[in-house]
Amino acid sequence: MLKEHDIFLLIGGNQGNRKKYLDESSILIDKKIGKIIKKSSFFKSEGWKMKKNTPYFLNQIINIKTFCSPISLMDKIKKIENSIEKKSEIITYKNKRIYKNRKIDIDILFYDQLIIYTSNLNLIIPHYLFHLRKFILIPMCEINPNKLHPVFKMTILEILGSCSDNSIVKKFL
């Protein structure tokens, strides 16, 4: 018997009609991956570890129920990103990560309470930078502040309270 999984995804982008791309992503996720249970508001933030003149990002957290395995989920996410013409990737230069502008980026934040690390597939769950980024923590707190992080054994609200990120994150109306 198939088991339904509880997943949290971050969708975001900083190119073109941001809200349209996030809405398109949600529709495709609901059709191809699983039923959307909850969505955060849209949040506007500056680019994390990017140049000061980088266009702002629009982000949203969505909570879905799916029967997909972690690998299948990752594959379907990549197809959705590509269908919205994701042109750029995170690249590495001299062992330093460089973040690029993009129309859409979808990250797996949580998959049930599993802890997964596969270097060969580039799949790390929970998201390995989750606790350092207010643009993830603030919308996550909006929809599930008491969710327990499986690695840190802290709630999302507690993690936000200890986060040293000083970037500006505002609700987008």
N, C-alpha and C positions, 0 to 999 in steps of 0.2 A: 504494500500500500504506500502511495506517495505521501510525503509529509510536506505540509505547507510551512514556508519559512517567513520570518519577520525580518524585513530588510529596510535599511535607511540609506538613501542615496542623496548626494549633493549634486545639484545641477546648476551650472553657471556658465557665464560667458561675458566677454567685453567687446564684441564686435557686432556691427550692424544693429538690427532690431532685436535687442536682447530679450525683451519680454516675449516676442513672437517665437524666438528660438527655444526659450524655456517652455512655453506652452506647447510647441510642437513636440519637444522631447517628452513632456508628460503624457501627451496623447499616445505617442509611440511606445512608451514604457507600459502604459495601461493596456495597450493592444498586444504587445509582443512579449512582455515579461510577466506582469502580474497586476492585480487590482490595487489601485492607489487607495490607501486607507486614510491618510492625513497628509496635508501640505502645510508648510509654513508660509508666512507672508513672503513677499519678495524683499530682499535686502540688497542695498547698494553699498559697495565697499571699494576702497582703493585696491590696486593690484598688490598682492602679497609678495614681497621680495622682488618687486619690479620697479622700473624707473618711475620717477615722480609724475611725469607727463603721460603715463599710460592711461588709456580710457578706463572709466570705472567699470567694475564688474557688477552684474546683477546675479544673485544667487537665491536658491530655494532648496529646502530640505523636503524630500518626500518619503513617506513611509509606505511600503508596499508589502503585499502578501504574494508569494510566488512558490511554484513547485520546482523552479530552476535550481540546479546545483551551482556552487560558486563559480566553477569554470564556465558553465553554460551562461550564467548571468553575465560574466565578464565578456564573453563573446557577443552576446546580444547587445550589450551596452556599446561595444566598439562598432557594431553595425549601425546602431542608432546615431552615434556620433558621426560616422562617415556619411550617413544619409543626409545629415544637416551640413555636410561639406566642411567637416573639421579639417582645416588645412595645416595646422601646426601642432606640434607635439612639444613636450618638455624635452629639451636637449641637454647634453652635458658638454661642458667645455673646461678642459683642465681640471676634471673631477669636481666641478662646481655646477650645480643644477641651475639652468637658466629657464625661467618661465616665459612663455610666449602668449601673445594675444590669440584669442580663439572665439569662434562663434558659439561653440558649446563644448562643455567638458562635463562628464558624468563620473563621479567617484562613488565607489562602494564604501560606506562608512561602517556599517554593521551588518552582519549576517547572523541572525539569531544572537547567541552569545559566544559564537565560535571565535577562536583565535587561529588564523591561518597565515602561514608565511611560506611562499613558494618563490624562490629567487629566479628559477628558470621560467616561470610564467608571469613574473612581475605582479603577483597577487598577494597583497598584504591586507588582512582584515583582523581587527578594526584598522581603519586608515591610520597610517603611522604618524601623520602630522596633525591629526584631529585635535589633540589637546593644546596645540600651539596657535591655533587660528580662530580668532573671534568671529570671522565671517562664516565659520561652520558652527561654532558653539552657540552664538546668539540665536540663529533660527532653530537650532536643535532644541534649545531651552524652551522656545516658544511651543513646540509640539510635544516634547517629552523630557522635561527637566529632571525627572527622577530616574531616568534610565541609567542603569548601572553599567559602567565601562568594564568589560571583562578582564582587561589587563590591570588597570589602575585601581579597580574596586572602589571607585568613587562615582557619584552621580554626575550627570552632565552639568548641573548647576554648581556643584562643588568644583569641578574642573574649570568652569568659566571663572569662578571666584579666585582661582589661583593662576589664571592665565596672564602672562606678562605681555601679551600682544597689545600694543597701544594704537593699532590702526583704527580708523573710524568706520563704523558699520551702522548704517541707518536704515530704518524701514522705508521701503520704496512704495509710495502711494500712487 
